[in-house]
Amino acid sequence: MAELVYQSARREAKKLLDNCWDGSYPVRLRPFNDELNAEAYAADLGNKLSGVVSKASGQPAKIVLNSRHVDRRNRFTWAHELGHVVERRELAQDDDYSFEELSRGQDYDLHEFFADEFAGSLLMPKDKIEELQRWNYSPIDMAEFFDVSVDAVEKRLKRLTRHPK
């Protein structure tokens, strides 16, 4: 049976965590930039864009985060954009691409689903989520622990409930 999109996103996030994560929380994203040959910075992207990633052949991937957004939202957007880098590099073997993340919910396709699932898996590993649940952490407590939004935690919990393995 073919691997489903959420499975490949989770697998790729775990592979990246295994290769270059120091095990501390909240998960630091800068080491993943180095591993994936990506650069991230913030700029004013207006009211419609959360983030952008683009890559020209033979060049580092450029990730731009919206400077108007709070840090917690930008952390998830950064991880999401890294998901696009991984999908294009590892699964599609593509070296020239561009993605814009519009306001949540617009133009949602399998690329966006992969990037969201990847970001959730990277920032909030399943084993740690389960441990925090055993300790009766609320979504608000988990958001503080992982340094993400409550909305990001709630979506991750919902997806883990729907597809636990």
PyMOL commands that place a pseudoatom at each C-alpha (Angstrom):
pseudoatom trace, name=CA, resn=MET, resi=1, chain=A, elem=C, hetatm=0, pos=[0.000, 0.000, 0.000]
pseudoatom trace, name=CA, resn=ALA, resi=2, chain=A, elem=C, hetatm=0, pos=[1.255, 3.466, -0.874]
pseudoatom trace, name=CA, resn=GLU, resi=3, chain=A, elem=C, hetatm=0, pos=[2.276, 5.813, 1.908]
pseudoatom trace, name=CA, resn=LEU, resi=4, chain=A, elem=C, hetatm=0, pos=[-0.295, 8.507, 2.665]
pseudoatom trace, name=CA, resn=VAL, resi=5, chain=A, elem=C, hetatm=0, pos=[0.619, 12.208, 2.708]
pseudoatom trace, name=CA, resn=TYR, resi=6, chain=A, elem=C, hetatm=0, pos=[0.383, 12.571, 6.494]
pseudoatom trace, name=CA, resn=GLN, resi=7, chain=A, elem=C, hetatm=0, pos=[2.578, 9.483, 6.911]
pseudoatom trace, name=CA, resn=SER, resi=8, chain=A, elem=C, hetatm=0, pos=[5.319, 10.818, 4.642]
pseudoatom trace, name=CA, resn=ALA, resi=9, chain=A, elem=C, hetatm=0, pos=[5.180, 14.229, 6.365]
pseudoatom trace, name=CA, resn=ARG, resi=10, chain=A, elem=C, hetatm=0, pos=[5.550, 12.630, 9.787]
pseudoatom trace, name=CA, resn=ARG, resi=11, chain=A, elem=C, hetatm=0, pos=[8.334, 10.338, 8.558]
pseudoatom trace, name=CA, resn=GLU, resi=12, chain=A, elem=C, hetatm=0, pos=[10.294, 13.238, 7.063]
pseudoatom trace, name=CA, resn=ALA, resi=13, chain=A, elem=C, hetatm=0, pos=[9.893, 15.343, 10.216]
pseudoatom trace, name=CA, resn=LYS, resi=14, chain=A, elem=C, hetatm=0, pos=[11.104, 12.452, 12.379]
pseudoatom trace, name=CA, resn=LYS, resi=15, chain=A, elem=C, hetatm=0, pos=[14.070, 11.899, 10.075]
pseudoatom trace, name=CA, resn=LEU, resi=16, chain=A, elem=C, hetatm=0, pos=[15.057, 15.555, 10.380]
pseudoatom trace, name=CA, resn=LEU, resi=17, chain=A, elem=C, hetatm=0, pos=[14.624, 15.492, 14.164]
pseudoatom trace, name=CA, resn=ASP, resi=18, chain=A, elem=C, hetatm=0, pos=[16.750, 12.333, 14.386]
pseudoatom trace, name=CA, resn=ASN, resi=19, chain=A, elem=C, hetatm=0, pos=[19.492, 13.878, 12.241]
pseudoatom trace, name=CA, resn=CYS, resi=20, chain=A, elem=C, hetatm=0, pos=[19.974, 17.300, 13.795]
pseudoatom trace, name=CA, resn=TRP, resi=21, chain=A, elem=C, hetatm=0, pos=[17.810, 17.994, 16.842]
pseudoatom trace, name=CA, resn=ASP, resi=22, chain=A, elem=C, hetatm=0, pos=[19.400, 18.287, 20.285]
pseudoatom trace, name=CA, resn=GLY, resi=23, chain=A, elem=C, hetatm=0, pos=[16.253, 17.022, 22.077]
pseudoatom trace, name=CA, resn=SER, resi=24, chain=A, elem=C, hetatm=0, pos=[15.486, 20.283, 23.885]
pseudoatom trace, name=CA, resn=TYR, resi=25, chain=A, elem=C, hetatm=0, pos=[12.183, 22.161, 23.919]
pseudoatom trace, name=CA, resn=PRO, resi=26, chain=A, elem=C, hetatm=0, pos=[10.970, 24.273, 22.397]
pseudoatom trace, name=CA, resn=VAL, resi=27, chain=A, elem=C, hetatm=0, pos=[12.435, 22.800, 19.218]
pseudoatom trace, name=CA, resn=ARG, resi=28, chain=A, elem=C, hetatm=0, pos=[14.895, 25.279, 17.707]
pseudoatom trace, name=CA, resn=LEU, resi=29, chain=A, elem=C, hetatm=0, pos=[14.462, 25.706, 13.957]
pseudoatom trace, name=CA, resn=ARG, resi=30, chain=A, elem=C, hetatm=0, pos=[17.784, 27.303, 12.966]
pseudoatom trace, name=CA, resn=PRO, resi=31, chain=A, elem=C, hetatm=0, pos=[19.676, 23.950, 12.880]
pseudoatom trace, name=CA, resn=PHE, resi=32, chain=A, elem=C, hetatm=0, pos=[17.133, 22.647, 10.370]
pseudoatom trace, name=CA, resn=ASN, resi=33, chain=A, elem=C, hetatm=0, pos=[17.865, 25.620, 8.102]
pseudoatom trace, name=CA, resn=ASP, resi=34, chain=A, elem=C, hetatm=0, pos=[21.513, 24.594, 8.104]
pseudoatom trace, name=CA, resn=GLU, resi=35, chain=A, elem=C, hetatm=0, pos=[20.652, 20.955, 7.390]
pseudoatom trace, name=CA, resn=LEU, resi=36, chain=A, elem=C, hetatm=0, pos=[18.293, 21.869, 4.536]
pseudoatom trace, name=CA, resn=ASN, resi=37, chain=A, elem=C, hetatm=0, pos=[20.392, 24.697, 3.049]
pseudoatom trace, name=CA, resn=ALA, resi=38, chain=A, elem=C, hetatm=0, pos=[17.693, 27.262, 3.784]
pseudoatom trace, name=CA, resn=GLU, resi=39, chain=A, elem=C, hetatm=0, pos=[17.746, 30.849, 4.987]
pseudoatom trace, name=CA, resn=ALA, resi=40, chain=A, elem=C, hetatm=0, pos=[14.924, 32.442, 6.994]
pseudoatom trace, name=CA, resn=TYR, resi=41, chain=A, elem=C, hetatm=0, pos=[14.206, 36.058, 7.739]
pseudoatom trace, name=CA, resn=ALA, resi=42, chain=A, elem=C, hetatm=0, pos=[11.247, 38.327, 8.463]
pseudoatom trace, name=CA, resn=ALA, resi=43, chain=A, elem=C, hetatm=0, pos=[9.822, 41.070, 6.268]
pseudoatom trace, name=CA, resn=ASP, resi=44, chain=A, elem=C, hetatm=0, pos=[6.535, 42.918, 6.004]
pseudoatom trace, name=CA, resn=LEU, resi=45, chain=A, elem=C, hetatm=0, pos=[4.364, 40.672, 3.819]
pseudoatom trace, name=CA, resn=GLY, resi=46, chain=A, elem=C, hetatm=0, pos=[1.197, 42.676, 4.300]
pseudoatom trace, name=CA, resn=ASN, resi=47, chain=A, elem=C, hetatm=0, pos=[-2.067, 41.287, 5.610]
pseudoatom trace, name=CA, resn=LYS, resi=48, chain=A, elem=C, hetatm=0, pos=[-2.604, 38.353, 3.232]
pseudoatom trace, name=CA, resn=LEU, resi=49, chain=A, elem=C, hetatm=0, pos=[0.619, 36.335, 3.427]
pseudoatom trace, name=CA, resn=SER, resi=50, chain=A, elem=C, hetatm=0, pos=[1.952, 34.369, 6.391]
pseudoatom trace, name=CA, resn=GLY, resi=51, chain=A, elem=C, hetatm=0, pos=[5.123, 33.194, 4.719]
pseudoatom trace, name=CA, resn=VAL, resi=52, chain=A, elem=C, hetatm=0, pos=[6.879, 32.520, 1.447]
pseudoatom trace, name=CA, resn=VAL, resi=53, chain=A, elem=C, hetatm=0, pos=[9.491, 30.008, 0.391]
pseudoatom trace, name=CA, resn=SER, resi=54, chain=A, elem=C, hetatm=0, pos=[11.317, 30.067, -2.908]
pseudoatom trace, name=CA, resn=LYS, resi=55, chain=A, elem=C, hetatm=0, pos=[14.304, 28.267, -4.301]
pseudoatom trace, name=CA, resn=ALA, resi=56, chain=A, elem=C, hetatm=0, pos=[16.250, 28.770, -7.487]
pseudoatom trace, name=CA, resn=SER, resi=57, chain=A, elem=C, hetatm=0, pos=[18.271, 25.881, -8.837]
pseudoatom trace, name=CA, resn=GLY, resi=58, chain=A, elem=C, hetatm=0, pos=[21.626, 25.587, -7.079]
pseudoatom trace, name=CA, resn=GLN, resi=59, chain=A, elem=C, hetatm=0, pos=[20.758, 28.271, -4.506]
pseudoatom trace, name=CA, resn=PRO, resi=60, chain=A, elem=C, hetatm=0, pos=[19.655, 28.050, -0.856]
pseudoatom trace, name=CA, resn=ALA, resi=61, chain=A, elem=C, hetatm=0, pos=[15.909, 28.065, -0.197]
pseudoatom trace, name=CA, resn=LYS, resi=62, chain=A, elem=C, hetatm=0, pos=[14.723, 31.497, 0.977]
pseudoatom trace, name=CA, resn=ILE, resi=63, chain=A, elem=C, hetatm=0, pos=[12.025, 31.562, 3.664]
pseudoatom trace, name=CA, resn=VAL, resi=64, chain=A, elem=C, hetatm=0, pos=[10.347, 34.875, 4.418]
pseudoatom trace, name=CA, resn=LEU, resi=65, chain=A, elem=C, hetatm=0, pos=[8.154, 35.186, 7.529]
pseudoatom trace, name=CA, resn=ASN, resi=66, chain=A, elem=C, hetatm=0, pos=[5.635, 37.973, 8.009]
pseudoatom trace, name=CA, resn=SER, resi=67, chain=A, elem=C, hetatm=0, pos=[7.086, 40.498, 10.472]
pseudoatom trace, name=CA, resn=ARG, resi=68, chain=A, elem=C, hetatm=0, pos=[3.531, 41.580, 11.327]
pseudoatom trace, name=CA, resn=HIS, resi=69, chain=A, elem=C, hetatm=0, pos=[2.821, 38.217, 12.958]
pseudoatom trace, name=CA, resn=VAL, resi=70, chain=A, elem=C, hetatm=0, pos=[3.635, 37.205, 16.522]
pseudoatom trace, name=CA, resn=ASP, resi=71, chain=A, elem=C, hetatm=0, pos=[6.656, 34.976, 17.126]
pseudoatom trace, name=CA, resn=ARG, resi=72, chain=A, elem=C, hetatm=0, pos=[4.597, 31.889, 17.974]
pseudoatom trace, name=CA, resn=ARG, resi=73, chain=A, elem=C, hetatm=0, pos=[2.717, 32.057, 14.705]
pseudoatom trace, name=CA, resn=ASN, resi=74, chain=A, elem=C, hetatm=0, pos=[5.938, 32.670, 12.800]
pseudoatom trace, name=CA, resn=ARG, resi=75, chain=A, elem=C, hetatm=0, pos=[7.549, 29.607, 14.403]
pseudoatom trace, name=CA, resn=PHE, resi=76, chain=A, elem=C, hetatm=0, pos=[4.812, 27.415, 12.960]
pseudoatom trace, name=CA, resn=THR, resi=77, chain=A, elem=C, hetatm=0, pos=[4.987, 29.224, 9.604]
pseudoatom trace, name=CA, resn=TRP, resi=78, chain=A, elem=C, hetatm=0, pos=[8.772, 28.737, 9.555]
pseudoatom trace, name=CA, resn=ALA, resi=79, chain=A, elem=C, hetatm=0, pos=[8.383, 25.004, 10.225]
pseudoatom trace, name=CA, resn=HIS, resi=80, chain=A, elem=C, hetatm=0, pos=[5.610, 24.876, 7.594]
pseudoatom trace, name=CA, resn=GLU, resi=81, chain=A, elem=C, hetatm=0, pos=[7.895, 26.465, 4.996]
pseudoatom trace, name=CA, resn=LEU, resi=82, chain=A, elem=C, hetatm=0, pos=[10.639, 23.999, 5.927]
pseudoatom trace, name=CA, resn=GLY, resi=83, chain=A, elem=C, hetatm=0, pos=[8.042, 21.322, 5.177]
pseudoatom trace, name=CA, resn=HIS, resi=84, chain=A, elem=C, hetatm=0, pos=[7.766, 22.661, 1.633]
pseudoatom trace, name=CA, resn=VAL, resi=85, chain=A, elem=C, hetatm=0, pos=[11.562, 22.532, 1.319]
pseudoatom trace, name=CA, resn=VAL, resi=86, chain=A, elem=C, hetatm=0, pos=[11.614, 18.908, 2.496]
pseudoatom trace, name=CA, resn=GLU, resi=87, chain=A, elem=C, hetatm=0, pos=[8.715, 17.872, 0.273]
pseudoatom trace, name=CA, resn=ARG, resi=88, chain=A, elem=C, hetatm=0, pos=[10.285, 19.378, -2.837]
pseudoatom trace, name=CA, resn=ARG, resi=89, chain=A, elem=C, hetatm=0, pos=[13.814, 18.175, -2.034]
pseudoatom trace, name=CA, resn=GLU, resi=90, chain=A, elem=C, hetatm=0, pos=[13.188, 14.701, -0.638]
pseudoatom trace, name=CA, resn=LEU, resi=91, chain=A, elem=C, hetatm=0, pos=[9.978, 13.574, -2.317]
pseudoatom trace, name=CA, resn=ALA, resi=92, chain=A, elem=C, hetatm=0, pos=[9.889, 15.453, -5.620]
pseudoatom trace, name=CA, resn=GLN, resi=93, chain=A, elem=C, hetatm=0, pos=[13.675, 15.914, -6.128]
pseudoatom trace, name=CA, resn=ASP, resi=94, chain=A, elem=C, hetatm=0, pos=[12.819, 19.450, -7.232]
pseudoatom trace, name=CA, resn=ASP, resi=95, chain=A, elem=C, hetatm=0, pos=[15.472, 22.188, -7.010]
pseudoatom trace, name=CA, resn=ASP, resi=96, chain=A, elem=C, hetatm=0, pos=[13.405, 25.134, -8.287]
pseudoatom trace, name=CA, resn=TYR, resi=97, chain=A, elem=C, hetatm=0, pos=[10.078, 26.068, -6.644]
pseudoatom trace, name=CA, resn=SER, resi=98, chain=A, elem=C, hetatm=0, pos=[8.019, 28.719, -4.878]
pseudoatom trace, name=CA, resn=PHE, resi=99, chain=A, elem=C, hetatm=0, pos=[5.157, 28.603, -2.357]
pseudoatom trace, name=CA, resn=GLU, resi=100, chain=A, elem=C, hetatm=0, pos=[3.172, 31.389, -0.724]
pseudoatom trace, name=CA, resn=GLU, resi=101, chain=A, elem=C, hetatm=0, pos=[1.207, 30.670, 2.420]
pseudoatom trace, name=CA, resn=LEU, resi=102, chain=A, elem=C, hetatm=0, pos=[-1.927, 32.774, 2.266]
pseudoatom trace, name=CA, resn=SER, resi=103, chain=A, elem=C, hetatm=0, pos=[-4.110, 33.463, 5.255]
pseudoatom trace, name=CA, resn=ARG, resi=104, chain=A, elem=C, hetatm=0, pos=[-5.033, 30.154, 6.809]
pseudoatom trace, name=CA, resn=GLY, resi=105, chain=A, elem=C, hetatm=0, pos=[-7.621, 28.150, 4.901]
pseudoatom trace, name=CA, resn=GLN, resi=106, chain=A, elem=C, hetatm=0, pos=[-7.210, 29.603, 1.387]
pseudoatom trace, name=CA, resn=ASP, resi=107, chain=A, elem=C, hetatm=0, pos=[-5.943, 27.466, -1.516]
pseudoatom trace, name=CA, resn=TYR, resi=108, chain=A, elem=C, hetatm=0, pos=[-5.394, 24.449, 0.745]
pseudoatom trace, name=CA, resn=ASP, resi=109, chain=A, elem=C, hetatm=0, pos=[-4.025, 21.511, -1.241]
pseudoatom trace, name=CA, resn=LEU, resi=110, chain=A, elem=C, hetatm=0, pos=[-1.864, 18.433, -0.580]
pseudoatom trace, name=CA, resn=HIS, resi=111, chain=A, elem=C, hetatm=0, pos=[1.326, 20.530, -0.577]
pseudoatom trace, name=CA, resn=GLU, resi=112, chain=A, elem=C, hetatm=0, pos=[-0.142, 22.690, 2.195]
pseudoatom trace, name=CA, resn=PHE, resi=113, chain=A, elem=C, hetatm=0, pos=[-1.436, 19.637, 4.066]
pseudoatom trace, name=CA, resn=PHE, resi=114, chain=A, elem=C, hetatm=0, pos=[2.037, 18.028, 3.910]
pseudoatom trace, name=CA, resn=ALA, resi=115, chain=A, elem=C, hetatm=0, pos=[3.690, 21.240, 5.153]
pseudoatom trace, name=CA, resn=ASP, resi=116, chain=A, elem=C, hetatm=0, pos=[1.206, 21.611, 8.044]
pseudoatom trace, name=CA, resn=GLU, resi=117, chain=A, elem=C, hetatm=0, pos=[1.557, 17.974, 9.091]
pseudoatom trace, name=CA, resn=PHE, resi=118, chain=A, elem=C, hetatm=0, pos=[5.350, 18.256, 8.842]
pseudoatom trace, name=CA, resn=ALA, resi=119, chain=A, elem=C, hetatm=0, pos=[5.402, 21.456, 10.931]
pseudoatom trace, name=CA, resn=GLY, resi=120, chain=A, elem=C, hetatm=0, pos=[3.202, 19.951, 13.644]
pseudoatom trace, name=CA, resn=SER, resi=121, chain=A, elem=C, hetatm=0, pos=[5.350, 16.820, 13.775]
pseudoatom trace, name=CA, resn=LEU, resi=122, chain=A, elem=C, hetatm=0, pos=[8.571, 18.826, 13.877]
pseudoatom trace, name=CA, resn=LEU, resi=123, chain=A, elem=C, hetatm=0, pos=[7.551, 21.302, 16.590]
pseudoatom trace, name=CA, resn=MET, resi=124, chain=A, elem=C, hetatm=0, pos=[5.332, 18.973, 18.647]
pseudoatom trace, name=CA, resn=PRO, resi=125, chain=A, elem=C, hetatm=0, pos=[6.669, 15.404, 18.426]
pseudoatom trace, name=CA, resn=LYS, resi=126, chain=A, elem=C, hetatm=0, pos=[4.023, 12.756, 19.087]
pseudoatom trace, name=CA, resn=ASP, resi=127, chain=A, elem=C, hetatm=0, pos=[5.879, 11.119, 21.989]
pseudoatom trace, name=CA, resn=LYS, resi=128, chain=A, elem=C, hetatm=0, pos=[6.155, 14.438, 23.841]
pseudoatom trace, name=CA, resn=ILE, resi=129, chain=A, elem=C, hetatm=0, pos=[2.490, 15.272, 23.169]
pseudoatom trace, name=CA, resn=GLU, resi=130, chain=A, elem=C, hetatm=0, pos=[1.500, 11.916, 24.689]
pseudoatom trace, name=CA, resn=GLU, resi=131, chain=A, elem=C, hetatm=0, pos=[3.758, 12.513, 27.692]
pseudoatom trace, name=CA, resn=LEU, resi=132, chain=A, elem=C, hetatm=0, pos=[2.257, 15.959, 28.297]
pseudoatom trace, name=CA, resn=GLN, resi=133, chain=A, elem=C, hetatm=0, pos=[-1.245, 14.488, 27.996]
pseudoatom trace, name=CA, resn=ARG, resi=134, chain=A, elem=C, hetatm=0, pos=[-0.370, 11.941, 30.706]
pseudoatom trace, name=CA, resn=TRP, resi=135, chain=A, elem=C, hetatm=0, pos=[0.699, 14.894, 32.865]
pseudoatom trace, name=CA, resn=ASN, resi=136, chain=A, elem=C, hetatm=0, pos=[-2.712, 16.508, 32.184]
pseudoatom trace, name=CA, resn=TYR, resi=137, chain=A, elem=C, hetatm=0, pos=[-1.328, 19.466, 30.252]
pseudoatom trace, name=CA, resn=SER, resi=138, chain=A, elem=C, hetatm=0, pos=[-4.079, 21.537, 28.658]
pseudoatom trace, name=CA, resn=PRO, resi=139, chain=A, elem=C, hetatm=0, pos=[-3.733, 22.827, 25.077]
pseudoatom trace, name=CA, resn=ILE, resi=140, chain=A, elem=C, hetatm=0, pos=[-2.802, 26.205, 26.589]
pseudoatom trace, name=CA, resn=ASP, resi=141, chain=A, elem=C, hetatm=0, pos=[-0.041, 24.565, 28.672]
pseudoatom trace, name=CA, resn=MET, resi=142, chain=A, elem=C, hetatm=0, pos=[1.198, 22.652, 25.614]
pseudoatom trace, name=CA, resn=ALA, resi=143, chain=A, elem=C, hetatm=0, pos=[1.249, 25.820, 23.516]
pseudoatom trace, name=CA, resn=GLU, resi=144, chain=A, elem=C, hetatm=0, pos=[3.461, 27.444, 26.158]
pseudoatom trace, name=CA, resn=PHE, resi=145, chain=A, elem=C, hetatm=0, pos=[5.723, 24.378, 26.345]
pseudoatom trace, name=CA, resn=PHE, resi=146, chain=A, elem=C, hetatm=0, pos=[6.161, 24.056, 22.558]
pseudoatom trace, name=CA, resn=ASP, resi=147, chain=A, elem=C, hetatm=0, pos=[6.147, 27.849, 21.958]
pseudoatom trace, name=CA, resn=VAL, resi=148, chain=A, elem=C, hetatm=0, pos=[3.359, 27.651, 19.386]
pseudoatom trace, name=CA, resn=SER, resi=149, chain=A, elem=C, hetatm=0, pos=[-0.204, 28.932, 19.250]
pseudoatom trace, name=CA, resn=VAL, resi=150, chain=A, elem=C, hetatm=0, pos=[-3.073, 27.173, 20.990]
pseudoatom trace, name=CA, resn=ASP, resi=151, chain=A, elem=C, hetatm=0, pos=[-4.641, 26.748, 17.540]
pseudoatom trace, name=CA, resn=ALA, resi=152, chain=A, elem=C, hetatm=0, pos=[-1.535, 24.861, 16.343]
pseudoatom trace, name=CA, resn=VAL, resi=153, chain=A, elem=C, hetatm=0, pos=[-1.708, 22.537, 19.367]
pseudoatom trace, name=CA, resn=GLU, resi=154, chain=A, elem=C, hetatm=0, pos=[-5.422, 21.883, 18.891]
pseudoatom trace, name=CA, resn=LYS, resi=155, chain=A, elem=C, hetatm=0, pos=[-4.925, 21.020, 15.214]
pseudoatom trace, name=CA, resn=ARG, resi=156, chain=A, elem=C, hetatm=0, pos=[-2.038, 18.692, 16.081]
pseudoatom trace, name=CA, resn=LEU, resi=157, chain=A, elem=C, hetatm=0, pos=[-4.119, 16.936, 18.750]
pseudoatom trace, name=CA, resn=LYS, resi=158, chain=A, elem=C, hetatm=0, pos=[-7.028, 16.563, 16.332]
pseudoatom trace, name=CA, resn=ARG, resi=159, chain=A, elem=C, hetatm=0, pos=[-4.800, 15.074, 13.625]
pseudoatom trace, name=CA, resn=LEU, resi=160, chain=A, elem=C, hetatm=0, pos=[-3.142, 12.674, 16.073]
pseudoatom trace, name=CA, resn=THR, resi=161, chain=A, elem=C, hetatm=0, pos=[-6.569, 11.541, 17.235]
pseudoatom trace, name=CA, resn=ARG, resi=162, chain=A, elem=C, hetatm=0, pos=[-7.737, 11.017, 13.656]
pseudoatom trace, name=CA, resn=HIS, resi=163, chain=A, elem=C, hetatm=0, pos=[-4.505, 9.255, 12.556]
pseudoatom trace, name=CA, resn=PRO, resi=164, chain=A, elem=C, hetatm=0, pos=[-2.666, 8.039, 15.663]
pseudoatom trace, name=CA, resn=LYS, resi=165, chain=A, elem=C, hetatm=0, pos=[-0.127, 5.830, 13.846]
for i in range(1, 165): cmd.bond("trace and resi %d" % i, "trace and resi %d" % (i + 1))
show_as sticks, trace
zoom trace
